[in-house]
Amino acid sequence: MAVLTKSKEAWEFKNTNKMKKEQSIQSVFNKLHKFSAKEEPMKVELALTDNLAAYAKGVSKYKSEGDALAAELKNVKSAILKWAEVGSSIADDAASDLVKFEKAAKELGIDPNSNSDYKAASAAFQEYNKLSKEYIAITKK
């Protein structure tokens, strides 16, 4: 940018640059003014049009990938739910066997907790039950 000084040359330099800018702006306005609806529209190339086109093309790929992931998630949730049902079934079987053992032990006058297999099976029953509920909860998220 030229600094205005008291010299005539500096003033002329600044005015010349200003006039050139005004002339190029006026030239653009003249070209725009000449454009009418009857003429072919001027083609304006922008680098961003490639980016904009990519968005439109990318939607279908994004959707198909998302749909595939959603289908996989549905299948995984279904498998987890079936696995939870297996755990629940095992817990039911363990509970039934524990009750039978308790009755038999009481008939013999033995404390069921004195048997290490009973204690381990009782702990396993609780773990199966807990895990089964956790797995079911996962499928509801």
C-alpha positions as CSV (number, residue, x, y, z in Angstrom):
1,M,0.0,0.0,0.0
2,A,1.4,3.4,-0.9
3,V,1.6,6.1,1.7
4,L,0.3,9.5,0.7
5,T,2.9,12.1,1.0
6,K,3.0,15.6,-0.1
7,S,4.8,14.8,-3.3
8,K,2.9,14.9,-6.5
9,E,4.4,11.5,-7.7
10,A,3.2,9.6,-4.7
11,W,-0.4,11.0,-5.1
12,E,-0.4,10.1,-8.8
13,F,0.9,6.5,-7.9
14,K,-1.9,6.0,-5.4
15,N,-4.6,7.4,-7.8
16,T,-3.3,5.2,-10.7
17,N,-3.7,2.0,-8.6
18,K,-7.1,3.1,-7.4
19,M,-8.2,3.8,-11.0
20,K,-6.9,0.4,-12.2
21,K,-8.9,-1.4,-9.4
22,E,-12.0,0.6,-10.3
23,Q,-11.6,-0.2,-14.0
24,S,-11.3,-3.9,-13.4
25,I,-14.4,-3.8,-11.1
26,Q,-16.3,-1.9,-13.8
27,S,-15.2,-4.5,-16.4
28,V,-16.6,-7.3,-14.3
29,F,-19.9,-5.4,-13.8
30,N,-20.1,-4.7,-17.6
31,K,-19.7,-8.5,-18.3
32,L,-22.3,-9.4,-15.7
33,H,-24.7,-6.7,-17.1
34,K,-24.3,-8.2,-20.7
35,F,-25.4,-11.6,-19.4
36,S,-29.1,-12.3,-20.0
37,A,-31.4,-15.2,-19.6
38,K,-31.5,-15.8,-23.4
39,E,-27.9,-16.5,-23.6
40,E,-26.1,-19.6,-22.5
41,P,-25.2,-19.4,-18.9
42,M,-21.6,-18.9,-18.1
43,K,-20.0,-21.9,-16.6
44,V,-18.2,-21.2,-13.3
45,E,-15.7,-23.8,-12.2
46,L,-15.2,-24.0,-8.5
47,A,-12.8,-26.4,-6.8
48,L,-15.5,-27.0,-4.2
49,T,-17.9,-28.6,-6.7
50,D,-15.9,-31.8,-6.5
51,N,-16.3,-31.8,-2.7
52,L,-20.0,-31.2,-3.0
53,A,-20.4,-34.0,-5.5
54,A,-18.5,-36.3,-3.2
55,Y,-21.1,-35.7,-0.4
56,A,-23.9,-36.9,-2.7
57,K,-22.0,-39.9,-3.8
58,G,-20.9,-40.8,-0.3
59,V,-24.4,-41.0,1.2
60,S,-25.2,-44.3,-0.4
61,K,-21.9,-45.9,0.7
62,Y,-22.4,-44.5,4.2
63,K,-25.9,-45.9,4.4
64,S,-25.0,-49.3,3.1
65,E,-22.1,-49.6,5.5
66,G,-24.3,-48.4,8.4
67,D,-27.1,-50.9,7.4
68,A,-24.5,-53.7,7.3
69,L,-23.2,-52.8,10.7
70,A,-26.8,-52.6,12.1
71,A,-27.6,-56.0,10.7
72,E,-24.4,-57.4,12.3
73,L,-25.4,-55.8,15.6
74,K,-28.8,-57.4,15.3
75,N,-27.2,-60.8,14.7
76,V,-24.8,-60.4,17.6
77,K,-27.6,-59.3,19.9
78,S,-29.6,-62.3,18.8
79,A,-26.6,-64.6,19.5
80,I,-26.1,-63.0,22.9
81,L,-29.7,-63.5,23.8
82,K,-29.6,-67.2,22.8
83,W,-26.4,-67.5,24.9
84,A,-28.2,-65.9,27.9
85,E,-31.0,-68.4,27.5
86,V,-28.4,-71.2,27.6
87,G,-27.0,-69.8,30.8
88,S,-30.5,-69.4,32.2
89,S,-31.3,-73.0,31.4
90,I,-28.1,-74.2,33.0
91,A,-29.0,-72.1,36.1
92,D,-32.4,-73.7,36.2
93,D,-31.0,-77.2,36.0
94,A,-28.4,-76.4,38.7
95,A,-31.2,-74.9,41.0
96,S,-33.2,-78.1,40.5
97,D,-30.3,-80.3,41.3
98,L,-29.3,-78.2,44.3
99,V,-32.9,-78.5,45.7
100,K,-32.8,-82.3,45.2
101,F,-29.4,-82.5,47.0
102,E,-30.7,-80.4,49.9
103,K,-33.7,-82.6,50.4
104,A,-31.5,-85.8,50.2
105,A,-29.0,-84.3,52.6
106,K,-31.7,-83.3,55.1
107,E,-33.2,-86.8,55.0
108,L,-29.8,-88.2,55.9
109,G,-29.3,-85.5,58.6
110,I,-26.3,-83.9,56.8
111,D,-25.8,-80.2,56.3
112,P,-25.7,-79.6,52.5
113,N,-23.1,-76.8,53.0
114,S,-20.6,-79.3,54.4
115,N,-20.2,-80.8,50.9
116,S,-17.7,-79.0,48.7
117,D,-19.4,-79.9,45.4
118,Y,-22.7,-78.4,46.7
119,K,-20.9,-75.2,47.6
120,A,-19.2,-75.0,44.2
121,A,-22.5,-75.8,42.4
122,S,-24.3,-73.2,44.4
123,A,-21.7,-70.5,43.5
124,A,-21.9,-71.6,39.9
125,F,-25.7,-71.3,39.9
126,Q,-25.4,-67.7,41.2
127,E,-22.8,-66.9,38.5
128,Y,-24.8,-68.4,35.7
129,N,-27.9,-66.5,36.9
130,K,-25.9,-63.2,37.2
131,L,-24.2,-63.6,33.8
132,S,-27.5,-64.5,32.1
133,K,-29.1,-61.3,33.4
134,E,-26.1,-59.2,32.3
135,Y,-26.3,-60.7,28.8
136,I,-30.0,-60.1,28.5
137,A,-29.4,-56.5,29.6
138,I,-26.8,-56.0,26.9
139,T,-29.3,-57.0,24.2
140,K,-31.7,-54.3,25.3
141,K,-29.2,-51.4,24.8
